[in-house]
Amino acid sequence: GCSAGLRSAAWVGERSAMASLHPFLVLLSLARASSLAIEAGPLGRELFVARRAASAVGGLLAAGGAVSAGEALLAESLRGAAVAAGRWVTHIEAGAVSIAYLGRPPPSEDGLGTAHTAPLVGVVWRGGSGGEGGIGGDTFYATANGGAWQVRGGGEPVEAALGGASPVANVVSCSHGADCAEVEMMARMLRETGTGMPLEIRRPPARGGETSADVDADTAASAAASASASADVLLDLLTARADVLVAPPSRFAPRPRYPPAGVLAAFGVLLPEAGGALCDVYGEPLDVAAAVTARVYDSGSSALPARGLLAGDASMLPYFARSSRAAFPSPRGALDSVLDEMRLRGE
C-alpha cells in the first residue's frame, strides 16, 4: 500500500511537471513546424542551397581557412543552383558569410505575379558560438513571406524578432565610430519631442573583418570570434543589441561605412520578415534590389552614401525618420553625388 501510494504520488508529480512544460513544448513544435514549412515552400530549394553553402563556408572560416578560400568554396557551392531568372549576391569576410537570392517573387494566392526583382532569400552566418556545421557559428535565415529564423549555438530554429535591446531606453546604433553632429541633433529631437524618448547611442568598434582583397592570405580563426564584421550593425537588430540603426549620408560622417551589397540584400529579406523595415534617413523606403545593383561606391557597397540608411522595427521607424529627416539636410543634386564618391575614395 505504501509503495503504491509512492508510485501514485510520483506519477502525479510527473504529470504536473509535464503539464508545466507543455506550453513550451507546443511552442517549440510550432516553431519547428513553421521552419520546416518554409524549407518545403516555393523558395525551399534556394534556401537549402544558401544555408548549406553558408554552413560550409562558415565552417571553413571558423577552422582557420582564408577568406579567399571561402570565396572559392562559396562560388562552387552556388554554381548552377539558381533558376535562370534569379541571381546570387554574396559577401564574405573574417567571421561572417552573407548570401542573398534575388529574383521575381512567386505568384500570390490570387495568381498574380510581379516583374519587379526583389531579395527573396537571405542567410547570414556569424562565427561565434558553436552552431550549424558543428564548427561554431549562428545562422539567421529568411524567405519572402516565410518568416525569419535563427539557429543559435546548434539549437533548434526559433523565430527571429526585433526589439528588447534595453529595458530603459531605445538603443540607436551608428554605423560609424566617430561623432556626428546630425545624429546628435536627431537624438536631441527624439528626446525633447512630446513626452520625450529615452535614448542610448552606441557606436560599433573599429571593424576587423576584411575582404579577400585586403587579407588574401590571412586566416579567420581568431577573427571569427572577436572581430567586428560589416553585418554586425544590422545583425544587432536581430540579437537585441540595438533597436534602430542609423547610417548617415557620407557628407555628414568623417569615415562612413555602409553594408556591402551581399549584406544589404540578405537583410533586405531578414529584417522585413522579422517585422522590420529599411529606409533612407529621409524616410523614403529603400529599394534593396535597386540599391545592391546600383553603381558601386565603396568596395562592394551600394549607392547609399547620398541618402544614408535607417533600419529597425517597422512600427517605430517613421517616428525616427521624422527626426532624422529634420536633422540631415537633403542632398542638393548631382554635385553631392560626385563629392560623395570622391570622399569615399579618399580624394
C-alpha positions as CSV (number, residue, x, y, z in Angstrom):
1,G,0.0,0.0,0.0
2,C,2.8,2.3,0.9
3,S,4.7,1.6,-2.3
4,A,1.6,2.0,-4.3
5,G,1.0,5.4,-2.7
6,L,4.6,6.5,-3.5
7,R,4.1,5.4,-7.1
8,S,0.9,7.3,-7.3
9,A,2.5,10.4,-5.9
10,A,5.4,10.1,-8.3
11,W,3.0,9.7,-11.2
12,V,1.1,12.8,-10.2
13,G,4.4,14.7,-9.9
14,E,5.4,13.6,-13.3
15,R,2.1,14.7,-14.8
16,S,2.4,18.1,-13.1
17,A,5.9,18.6,-14.5
18,M,4.7,17.6,-18.0
19,A,1.8,20.0,-17.7
20,S,4.1,22.8,-16.8
21,L,6.4,22.1,-19.8
22,H,3.5,21.5,-22.2
23,P,3.1,25.2,-23.4
24,F,6.9,25.4,-24.1
25,L,6.9,22.1,-26.0
26,V,3.9,23.2,-28.0
27,L,5.6,26.5,-29.0
28,L,8.9,24.7,-29.8
29,S,7.0,22.2,-32.0
30,L,5.1,25.0,-33.8
31,A,8.3,26.9,-34.4
32,R,10.0,23.8,-35.8
33,A,7.0,23.0,-38.0
34,S,6.9,26.6,-39.3
35,S,10.6,26.5,-40.1
36,L,10.2,23.2,-41.9
37,A,7.3,24.7,-43.8
38,I,9.4,27.4,-45.4
39,E,12.0,24.8,-46.3
40,A,9.4,23.0,-48.2
41,G,7.9,26.1,-49.8
42,P,8.4,27.7,-53.2
43,L,11.8,29.0,-52.2
44,G,12.8,25.9,-50.3
45,R,15.5,24.9,-52.8
46,E,17.2,28.3,-52.8
47,L,17.0,28.4,-49.0
48,F,18.5,24.9,-48.7
49,V,21.4,25.8,-51.1
50,A,22.1,29.1,-49.3
51,R,22.1,27.5,-45.8
52,R,24.2,24.7,-46.9
53,A,26.7,27.0,-48.5
54,A,26.8,29.4,-45.6
55,S,27.4,26.5,-43.2
56,A,30.2,25.0,-45.3
57,V,32.0,28.4,-45.8
58,G,31.4,29.4,-42.2
59,G,33.0,26.1,-41.0
60,L,36.0,26.7,-43.2
61,L,36.5,30.2,-41.8
62,A,36.0,29.1,-38.2
63,A,38.6,26.3,-38.7
64,G,41.2,28.8,-39.8
65,G,40.6,28.9,-43.6
66,A,41.4,32.0,-45.6
67,V,38.7,34.3,-46.8
68,S,39.8,33.8,-50.4
69,A,39.3,30.0,-49.9
70,G,35.9,30.7,-48.6
71,E,35.0,32.7,-51.6
72,A,36.1,29.9,-53.9
73,L,34.1,27.4,-51.9
74,L,31.0,29.7,-52.0
75,A,31.3,30.2,-55.7
76,E,31.5,26.4,-56.2
77,S,28.5,25.8,-53.8
78,L,26.2,28.3,-55.6
79,R,27.3,27.4,-59.2
80,G,24.2,26.4,-61.2
81,A,22.0,26.5,-58.1
82,A,19.8,29.5,-59.0
83,V,17.0,29.4,-61.6
84,A,17.5,31.4,-64.8
85,A,15.5,34.4,-63.6
86,G,17.4,34.9,-60.4
87,R,20.9,35.8,-59.1
88,W,23.0,35.3,-56.0
89,V,24.6,38.3,-54.2
90,T,27.2,37.4,-51.5
91,H,29.7,38.8,-49.2
92,I,32.4,37.1,-47.1
93,E,34.8,38.4,-44.5
94,A,36.5,37.1,-41.5
95,G,33.9,35.6,-39.2
96,A,30.8,36.3,-41.4
97,V,29.1,35.0,-44.5
98,S,26.1,36.7,-46.1
99,I,24.1,35.2,-49.0
100,A,21.0,36.5,-50.7
101,Y,19.0,35.3,-53.7
102,L,17.3,38.0,-55.8
103,G,14.5,37.1,-58.2
104,R,10.9,37.7,-59.0
105,P,8.5,37.0,-56.1
106,P,6.4,33.9,-56.6
107,P,2.7,34.5,-57.6
108,S,0.4,35.3,-54.7
109,E,-2.7,33.3,-53.8
110,D,-4.7,35.2,-56.4
111,G,-2.2,34.0,-59.1
112,L,-0.8,37.5,-59.7
113,G,2.9,37.8,-60.0
114,T,5.2,40.8,-60.4
115,A,8.1,41.6,-62.8
116,H,9.9,43.5,-60.0
117,T,13.1,41.9,-58.8
118,A,13.5,41.7,-55.0
119,P,15.5,39.8,-52.4
120,L,13.7,36.5,-51.8
121,V,16.1,34.5,-49.6
122,G,18.6,35.8,-47.1
123,V,21.1,33.8,-45.0
124,V,23.7,35.2,-42.6
125,W,26.3,33.0,-40.8
126,R,28.2,34.7,-38.0
127,G,31.1,32.9,-36.3
128,G,31.0,32.6,-32.5
129,S,29.1,30.0,-30.5
130,G,29.1,26.6,-32.0
131,G,26.2,26.2,-34.4
132,E,25.4,24.7,-37.8
133,G,28.1,22.6,-39.3
134,G,29.5,21.7,-35.9
135,I,32.3,24.2,-36.0
136,G,30.9,27.3,-34.4
137,G,28.5,30.0,-35.6
138,D,25.0,31.2,-35.6
139,T,22.8,31.2,-38.7
140,F,20.0,33.6,-39.4
141,Y,17.7,33.0,-42.4
142,A,14.5,34.1,-44.1
143,T,12.4,33.8,-47.2
144,A,9.9,36.2,-48.6
145,N,6.6,35.7,-46.8
146,G,8.1,32.8,-44.9
147,G,9.3,34.5,-41.7
148,A,12.8,35.0,-40.3
149,W,14.5,32.3,-38.2
150,Q,17.7,31.9,-36.2
151,V,19.7,28.8,-35.2
152,R,22.0,29.7,-32.4
153,G,24.5,27.6,-30.7
154,G,23.5,24.4,-32.5
155,G,19.9,24.6,-31.2
156,E,16.5,24.4,-32.8
157,P,15.3,27.1,-35.1
158,V,13.5,29.9,-33.3
159,E,11.6,32.8,-34.8
160,A,13.7,35.9,-35.1
161,A,12.3,39.1,-33.6
162,L,13.3,42.8,-33.2
163,G,13.5,44.9,-30.1
164,G,14.4,44.4,-26.4
165,A,17.9,45.9,-26.6
166,S,17.3,47.8,-23.3
167,P,14.6,47.8,-20.7
168,V,15.0,51.6,-20.1
169,A,15.8,53.1,-23.5
170,N,15.7,52.8,-27.2
171,V,19.2,51.8,-28.4
172,V,20.3,53.6,-31.5
173,S,23.4,52.0,-33.2
174,C,25.5,54.2,-35.5
175,S,27.3,52.6,-38.4
176,H,30.4,54.8,-37.9
177,G,32.7,55.2,-34.9
178,A,33.1,59.0,-34.9
179,D,30.8,61.7,-33.6
180,C,28.2,63.1,-36.0
181,A,26.5,66.4,-35.2
182,E,23.4,65.4,-37.2
183,V,23.0,62.2,-35.3
184,E,23.3,64.1,-32.0
185,M,20.7,66.6,-33.3
186,M,18.4,63.7,-34.3
187,A,18.8,62.2,-30.8
188,R,18.0,65.6,-29.2
189,M,14.8,66.0,-31.2
190,L,13.7,62.5,-30.2
191,R,14.4,63.1,-26.5
192,E,12.7,66.5,-26.4
193,T,9.7,65.9,-28.7
194,G,6.4,65.4,-26.8
195,T,6.9,63.4,-23.6
196,G,10.5,62.6,-24.8
197,M,12.1,59.3,-25.7
198,P,14.9,57.8,-23.6
199,L,17.7,57.0,-26.0
200,E,21.1,55.3,-25.8
201,I,23.6,55.9,-28.7
202,R,26.0,53.1,-29.4
203,R,28.9,53.1,-31.9
204,P,30.5,49.9,-33.1
205,P,34.2,49.2,-32.5
206,A,36.6,49.5,-35.5
207,R,35.8,46.8,-38.0
208,G,38.2,44.0,-38.1
209,G,36.7,41.8,-40.8
210,E,38.2,42.4,-44.2
211,T,37.6,41.0,-47.7
212,S,40.0,38.8,-49.5
213,A,41.4,41.7,-51.4
214,D,42.8,43.1,-48.1
215,V,43.8,39.9,-46.3
216,D,44.1,37.3,-49.1
217,A,46.5,35.1,-47.1
218,D,45.0,35.8,-43.7
219,T,43.2,33.2,-41.7
220,A,39.9,33.8,-39.8
221,A,40.3,31.6,-36.7
222,S,40.9,34.3,-34.1
223,A,39.0,37.0,-36.0
224,A,35.8,34.9,-36.2
225,A,35.2,35.2,-32.5
226,S,36.4,38.7,-31.9
227,A,36.4,41.0,-35.0
228,S,33.5,43.2,-35.9
229,A,32.0,42.3,-39.2
230,S,30.1,44.6,-41.6
231,A,27.0,42.5,-41.0
232,D,27.1,43.2,-37.2
233,V,25.4,46.6,-37.3
234,L,22.3,45.0,-38.9
235,L,22.6,41.8,-37.0
236,D,22.5,43.7,-33.8
237,L,18.8,44.4,-34.6
238,L,18.0,40.7,-34.5
239,T,20.1,39.9,-31.4
240,A,18.7,42.5,-29.0
241,R,21.8,44.7,-29.1
242,A,20.1,47.6,-30.9
243,D,16.6,48.8,-31.7
244,V,17.5,51.2,-34.6
245,L,20.4,51.5,-37.0
246,V,21.3,54.9,-38.5
247,A,24.0,55.2,-41.2
248,P,24.4,58.9,-42.1
249,P,24.9,60.1,-45.6
250,S,28.6,60.3,-46.3
251,R,28.9,64.1,-46.3
252,F,27.9,64.1,-42.6
253,A,30.2,61.3,-41.4
254,P,34.0,61.5,-41.5
255,R,34.6,57.8,-42.2
256,P,31.3,56.4,-43.4
257,R,30.7,52.6,-43.7
258,Y,27.7,51.1,-45.4
259,P,26.6,47.4,-45.7
260,P,28.2,45.7,-48.7
261,A,25.7,44.6,-51.3
262,G,25.6,41.0,-50.2
263,V,24.9,42.0,-46.6
264,L,22.3,44.6,-47.5
265,A,20.5,42.1,-49.8
266,A,20.4,39.4,-47.1
267,F,18.9,41.8,-44.6
268,G,16.5,43.0,-47.2
269,V,14.7,39.7,-46.5
270,L,15.7,39.1,-42.9
271,L,14.5,42.4,-41.4
272,P,11.1,42.7,-43.1
273,E,10.3,39.1,-42.3
274,A,11.2,39.8,-38.6
275,G,8.8,42.8,-38.5
276,G,11.4,45.4,-39.5
277,A,12.0,47.8,-42.4
278,L,14.7,49.7,-44.2
279,C,14.5,53.2,-45.5
280,D,16.9,56.2,-46.0
281,V,17.4,58.9,-43.4
282,Y,14.7,61.0,-45.1
283,G,12.0,58.3,-44.5
284,E,11.8,57.0,-48.1
285,P,11.5,53.2,-48.5
286,L,14.7,51.6,-49.7
287,D,14.5,49.6,-52.9
288,V,17.1,47.0,-51.9
289,A,17.3,45.2,-55.2
290,A,18.0,48.5,-57.0
291,A,20.5,49.5,-54.3
292,V,22.6,46.4,-54.5
293,T,22.8,46.6,-58.3
294,A,23.4,50.3,-58.4
295,R,26.8,51.9,-59.1
296,V,29.4,50.7,-56.8
297,Y,30.8,53.3,-54.4
298,D,32.8,51.5,-51.7
299,S,34.3,48.1,-52.4
300,G,31.0,46.3,-52.7
301,S,28.6,48.8,-51.1
302,S,25.6,50.1,-53.0
303,A,24.8,53.7,-53.7
304,L,23.7,54.6,-50.2
305,P,26.1,57.5,-49.5
306,A,23.8,60.2,-50.8
307,R,20.8,59.3,-48.6
308,G,22.0,57.1,-45.8
309,L,20.2,54.2,-44.1
310,L,17.7,53.7,-41.3
311,A,16.7,50.2,-40.2
312,G,14.6,48.9,-37.3
313,D,11.1,47.9,-36.2
314,A,8.6,48.9,-38.9
315,S,6.2,50.5,-36.5
316,M,8.9,52.6,-34.9
317,L,10.9,53.7,-38.0
318,P,8.5,56.5,-39.1
319,Y,8.9,58.2,-35.7
320,F,12.7,58.0,-36.0
321,A,12.6,59.1,-39.7
322,R,10.7,62.3,-38.8
323,S,13.6,63.4,-36.6
324,S,16.3,62.2,-39.0
325,R,14.7,64.0,-41.9
326,A,14.9,67.2,-40.0
327,A,18.5,66.6,-38.8
328,F,20.0,65.7,-42.2
329,P,19.6,68.4,-44.9
330,S,18.6,66.9,-48.2
331,P,21.2,66.4,-50.9
332,R,21.3,69.4,-53.3
333,G,21.8,67.5,-56.5
334,A,24.3,65.8,-58.8
335,L,27.3,67.7,-57.3
336,D,26.7,66.0,-53.9
337,S,26.9,62.6,-55.6
338,V,30.2,63.5,-57.1
339,L,31.5,64.8,-53.8
340,D,30.2,61.6,-52.0
341,E,32.2,59.4,-54.4
342,M,35.4,61.5,-54.1
343,R,35.0,61.4,-50.3
344,L,34.6,57.6,-50.2
345,R,37.7,57.3,-52.4
346,G,39.7,59.5,-50.1
347,E,40.3,62.2,-52.6
